[in-house]
């Protein structure tokens, strides 16, 4: 099953917008030709627009594997047999999740990743059906 990633436009605009302002500030320095300033600024704005409006990230539950899909294809992301818990989180820690309404996925090796999916209840149900994870409150934990 494929689950679209949740993307909060305000989050991406603030992230990319901050980078764009820093980039624009660097372009305003003396010594850069005018046409180069315009070209680089147009490219930076294009980068922001593509990053905000073309993100088609999704997560695919395929058997005991969780795959990540983006503009460049699909690849294995996590082995569900190695996941110890999946819990809701609003932690702003840097991650690929373009939303603060995230799921914290912990592995048995101590790794932690944050993901955001549009339909969390259906995603958690699919994870529980395809792994040893069992419901625990508003998340999942490894069962017997």
Secondary structure, DSSP 8 states (H G I E B T S, - for coil): -EEEB---HHHHHHHHHHHHHHHHHHHTSTTS-HHHHHHHHHHHHHHHHHHHH----EEEEETTEEEEEETTEEEEEEEGGGEEEEEEE----SSS-SSSSEEEEEETTS-EEEE-BS-HHHHHHHHHHTSSEEEETTEEEE--
